[in-house]
Amino acid sequence: MIETPRQRCDLLIEAGWVVPIEPRGVVLGDHAVVVSGGRILALLPRAEAHARYAPAQVVSRPGAVLLPGLVNAHTHNPMTLMRGVADDLPLMPWLQEHIWPIEAAVMDPEYVADGVELAIAEMLRGGTTCCNENYFFPDAQAATYQRLGFRAVVGLPFIDFPSKWAASAAEYFDKALEVRDNYRSDPLVGFSFAPHAPYTVGDASFERIRMLAEQLDLTVHCHVHETAQEVEDSLKAHGQRPLARLDRLGLVNERLFAVHMTQLTEAEIALCAERGVSIGHCPQSNLKLASGFAPIEKLRRAGANIAIGTDGCASNNDLDMFDEMRTTALLAKAVAGDATAMDAASALHAATLGGARALGLGERIGSIEPGKDADLICVRLDAIESLPVYDPISNLVYATGRHQVSDAWIAGRHQLRGGVLPDTDLAALAAKARRWGLRIAAVRARD
């Protein structure tokens, strides 16, 4: 009998459980994922994987679950350097009296790059392998994500007042398109248009963004219906609720990633589902700023795509997607008055494939399927905090802490190994963060 030669591959990851995300709720025991060229080659039982493939490297995690990397679908990562700078305040005083003045004093490319570097380390240690950015100096962001090999969709910012990034609407557009062109072939760094919010962006800018988004095939990442005050102000200024105004301007479609969405009518929920709008849910930030409760279960049951984000560290105050998943599931039950609302599998879907789809990356990441990029994580479930294990998905959402993440790969590159970031000098990174802390504290004392 002639044995069939085994196929060469780069990596074989075997785990006690594999959660592929699609089909939803499926858990595969004693399986392995085969990776080659940075992509998933196969998902199959462990014994069969060893019989068919000859890997250059084997990573064995029998007490762990292997799943797609988490997608932080809405964040302002440079704001890791403002973690805890202005707590326990409502949104507008928080922004106008604290965040914006600090940014006016310290925001520059170095601040942005250092904040992103700090965020990448935190995200990798917590199982996040992709994020969706919304901040200034997208050139500095993109350069940092590229240098550190982290997958990101960088928002191209628009706001109707001058900033350190741009002085006029024309300059915002010119710079945005230049940054996008400079990185258009990068395999890990993508872009979206990121108008801040309906209350800070005018009709002319929104109309041009709609046109360019269609031409360049980019998503539109925007804070929408974040507070009741926003809706009230829009009715006074435009005679329309913000979502209706965006609809009038042609933006309510499958490209729109509407973040927060705490103030929605039944008709608006139906409209979002019908048009393919993705919803960015940031429950902890909404709770902390008392912005309101997004009707996530109603949106989910209507068929809208749900994604989860942490928001920035100035309003959360961390980038912990496991904690955000848990809050998503628990809060949805309370808001809906239904213990079956936003079950664990749905929360995990929102933190993986839901986020990928919202970012326009659903064909590349977010689930374990052959042909997709190998953005993967291993999470230990053999710690006493997670035992016994009846349902790994339940444990991931309701009983797992981010400290249990042991490994993370982005496009097949092993970025977190046994809980260690091999390419990061954590002491130097911490010292850099402390220096920024002293500088920002001096700004606050002066003001």
N, C-alpha and C positions, 0 to 999 in steps of 0.2 A: 504494500500500500504506500503510495507516494503522498507525503504530507504537502499541503498547500503552503507556500512560503508566507510568513506573516508580513503584513504591510507595515512599512516604517512610518513612524509618526514622532512628533516632538515630545508629547506629554500624554500621560494617562493619569487621571485623577480618580481614585476610588474612594467611596465614602459609604458610611452605614446607611444613609438615605440620600436620594437625589430628588429634589423638587423642581421639575422642569417648568412650572408655572402654566404652561399649556400642554395638555388640557388642565383647566383650573381644578385645583384641589387634589391632583394626583401626587402620590408619594411612591417612589420606587425604592425598594429595599435592596441593598448590596449590589448597586450598579456602579458604572464608571462612565466618565466622559473622556473621549479621545480628542486631542487637540493637535492640529498641525497648521503651520503657517499663520498662527494667530487666530485661527477659526476652529469652530467645533466640527469635528469630522464625524463623530458618532456618539450615541448614547445607548448603552446596552448593558446586560448583566456582566458583572465583574469577570467571571470565569470566561465568558465568551470574548470579552475585550482582550484578555491576555492570550487567548487562543488565536485571535485574528490579527493582533497588532504587535509590533515590536517597537516600544517607545524608547526614546532617548532618555526619558526621565519618568519615574513613577512617584506620585505623591499619594500616600495612603492615609486616610483619615477615618478609621472605622467607627469612631465615636462621634462623628460630625455629620451634619447635613450639608450637601453641596447644592447650591442654587445660583441663579443669576445675581450679579452684583446689583445692589440697590441703586435707584435713580433718585437723586434729590432734585425734584422737578422745579423748585423755586427757591433761590437763595441769593444773597448778596455777600459773597464770600470775603471781599476785602473788609467787611464789617466785623470779621472775627476780632479785629484790633479794637473794636468798640464793645466787646462783650461786657455787659453789665454797666455800661456808662450812664444810662438814664433809665432806670427801672420804675415800674409802678406808675405809669402815666398813660393817658389816652393818646390816640394816634397823632392828632394834629399838634398838641403841645409838645409831644415827644419829638416830632419832626422839626417843627418850627423853632422851638426854644433850645433844643439840645443837639439833635443829629445834624441838621443843616449848618448851624454855626461851627460845629467841630469840623465838619467836612470842608467848610470854607477855609479853615485855618490850616489843615494838615493834608488834605487830599492831593496827591500827586502820583506819578507813575510808581515811585518807590513804595509809597504807602499801599497802593493797590497790589503790587507784586508781592510784597511781604505778607499782606493779609491773605492773599490767595495761597501762598506757600504754607502758611499756618493751617489754613482750611483743608488743604489737600491731605496733610498728615492726619488731621482729625477725621476726615472722611474715610480714608483708607483703613484706619484702625477701627472704624465703626462699620465697615462693610459696604460703603458707598463707592461705586466705581465710575459714576457719571453724574454730572450736575448741570443745571440750567441757570446761567448767570444773568443778573440784571443790575448793572452798575456802570460807573463811568470808567474812562480809560480802558476800553476794550482791547486796545493794542497791547497794553501791559498785561492784561489778563491772559490774552491768547498766547503771548510769548511765554508766560509762566506755565500755563497748562501744557504747552508744547514741550518745553524744556523738561518738565517732570513726568511726561508721558501719561497724563491724566485725561480722560475723555470729558469734554465739556462742550456745551452749546453756549456761546458767549453772546449776550444781548448787546445789540447796537443801540445805545441809549438816545432817547429823544425826550426833551422837556422844554417847555416854552419860556425858559428864562436862561440867561447866561450861566455857565458853570466854568470850572477850570478846564473842562474838556473842550467846550465849544461856546462861542459867543453869540451865535445866531442860528436860526433854523437852517439856513444854507450850509453853514459850517458843520452842523450836526450830520446832515446828509452826506456832504462831501467826505468827511472823515470816516463815517460809517462804511461807505462803499469802498474806500481805500483799504481799510482794515480787512474787510471781507475779501477783497481781491488778493491781498497779501497772503492769505491763509487758505485760499479756496481749494487747494489740493491736499491739505493736511488730513491724514486719516483719522485723527482723534478730535480735532478742534473744528466745530461747526459754528453757525451763527443763526440768530433770529433777530427780527426787529423788536426793540424793547421800548415802545412809548411808555412813559412812567404810569400815567393814569388819565382817564378822561378829564379830570379836573386840572391837569397840568399840561395838556396837549390840545392844540386847536384843530379845527376841522381841516384846514389846509394841509397840515402835517399828516394827519390821519389819512387823508385821501391819497397823498403821495406814498405813504407807507403801504397802503392797500395795493396800489399799482405796482410798486417795486417788489412786494412780497409775491405777487403773482408772477412777475417776470423772472425773479431769481429763485422761485420755489422755496421760500423761507417762511417759517412760522412767525406769528405776531404774539409776543409775550407781554401781557399788560395786567396791571392791577385793576380790577373791575368790581364794582359794588362791594367795596371793602367795609364801608360803614353806612349807617343810616344817614349821617350828615352828608356824605358824598351824594347820595340819591336826592336828598332834599335840596342841596345846592344846585344840582344839575337841573332839577325841575324849575328852579328860579331863573337860572342863567340861560337854559336852552329850551325850556318847556317840555323836556323829555327826560326820562330816566336814562342813566348812562348807557345801558345795554341797547335801548331803543335808538339812542344817538349813534352808537357804533353800527347798528344795523342800517340806519339811514345812510351811513358813509360806506356801506358795503363790506364791513369787516366781520360780521357775524357769520362765520363759515368754518370749514374744517381746519383752516390755518390758525384760527384764534385759540390761544391758550390763556384763558381768563382766570386770574388768580384771586383767591379769597371768596368772592361770590357769596357773601353772608346775607345779602338782602335780595331775595328772589321771590317773585310771584309764581303761581302755578303755570301761567302762560310763558313766563321767561324760562322756567325749567323745561317745558315742552319745546320751546324754540331752540334751546341749546342742544337738546338731544336730537332734534330733527336736522339741525344744520351741521352736526358733527363737531361742535365746540368741545374742546377739552377743558376740564375744570382742575385748577390747581388748588389743592386743599392744604392749608397750613394751620391745623387746629390749635397748636400750642401758642403760636403768635397771636392768633385771633383771640384766644382766651386771655393771654397776658395783657393785650391792649384793649380788652373788652369791646372788640369790634363787632361781635355777633356770632351767630351759629350758622354755618353753611348747611343747607338741607341735603347733605351728602347722600343719604339713603334714597330720598326722592329722586335725585339726579341719577343715581345708579340704576334704580328700577325703571327710570324713563329711558335708559340706554345711553346716557352720556358717559364718555370716557373720563375716569377719575385718576388723577395723579396726586402724589403726596410730596410736599416740600417742607423744609424746616423754616423757611424765611431766613433772615440774617441773624447773626449772633447778638445783635443789639436789641432784638425783640423776641428772643426765644429762651435761653441764651446759648444754645449748643446746636450741633449739626448731627444729632443722634436720630437716625431714621428708624431704629427699632422702637425708641420711645414714641416717636411720631406715629408709627403704625399702631401701637397700642392705644394711643390717645384717639386716633381716627376711629378705631373700632368701638371703643367705649363711648365716646361722645356721640357717635352716630346712633347708638342704641338709646341714649338718653334723649336726644333731640327727636327721634322718631317715636319714642315710647314703645319700642319693640326690641326685645332681647335678641331677636334673630337678625336684626339689621346689621349690615356691614360685617359679615362673618369673617373669620380669620383668613380664609382663602382669598376673599375679596380685598381685604386690607393688604395682604402680601402682593396680590396682583397690582394694586394701585401703586405700590412702592417699587415695582419692577417693570412689567410690561406696560402698565397704564402710563407710567412716566415716560418710558421709551416712545410710546405712540404719541404722547403730547408733544414731544420734542422732534417729531418727524423721524425717529430712529427705530421704529417698531420692526422694520425688516432687518435690522442689524443687531440689536441687543434686546434684553428684557426677558428672554426665555431661553431655555436650553434646547436648541434645535440645530441639526446639521446645516452648515452653511453660515450660521450667524457668528459674529465675532465672539471670541472666548473671554467675555467679561464675566467672571465667576468668583464666588466666595465660598469658603467653608466656615461653618459656625458650629462650635463644640456644643453638643447636647449631653456630654457625659459628666458635666460638673454637677455638684449636688443641687445647685439652684434650678436645674432643669430636669431632674429625675423624679419619678420615672417618666418615660416617654411613651405615651399612648398615641399621640398624633403630633408628628414633628411640626406641622404647620401651626397648630395651636401653640406649641411651645415657642416657636419663633415669634409669634405676635404677642402672646400674653405672658411669657415667662423668661424671655431671653434678654440679656443685656449686651450692649455693643462690645463689652470686654471679652465676650465669648467668640468673637470673630478671630479665627486663627490664620486665614490665608485669603488673599485677594489677587486676582489676575485681571489685567486689562489688555485685551487683544493678545492673550496668551503670555504676557509678561508677568512674572511673579513679583508683584509689588509689595505684598505683605506676606512674610514667611514665618509661620509659627508665632504669630503675634508681633513680629519684629519688622520694622521698616529698614531694609538693608541699605538703602541709598540715602537715608536721611540722618543728619546730625541733629538729634533732638535737643541737645544742650545748646547748640548754636541757635537753633530755631526759637527755643524758649528765651534766650538772651535777647534776641531781636524783638520778640513780642514785648518783653519787659521794657525795652528802650522806648517803644512806641507808647506803652502805657504811661511812662513818665512824661512824655511829650504831650499826650492828650490830657493828662491830669493837670499839667501846667496851663493849658488852654482853658480848661474849665475853671481853674482858680482865678485866672486873669479876668474871665468874663463874669 
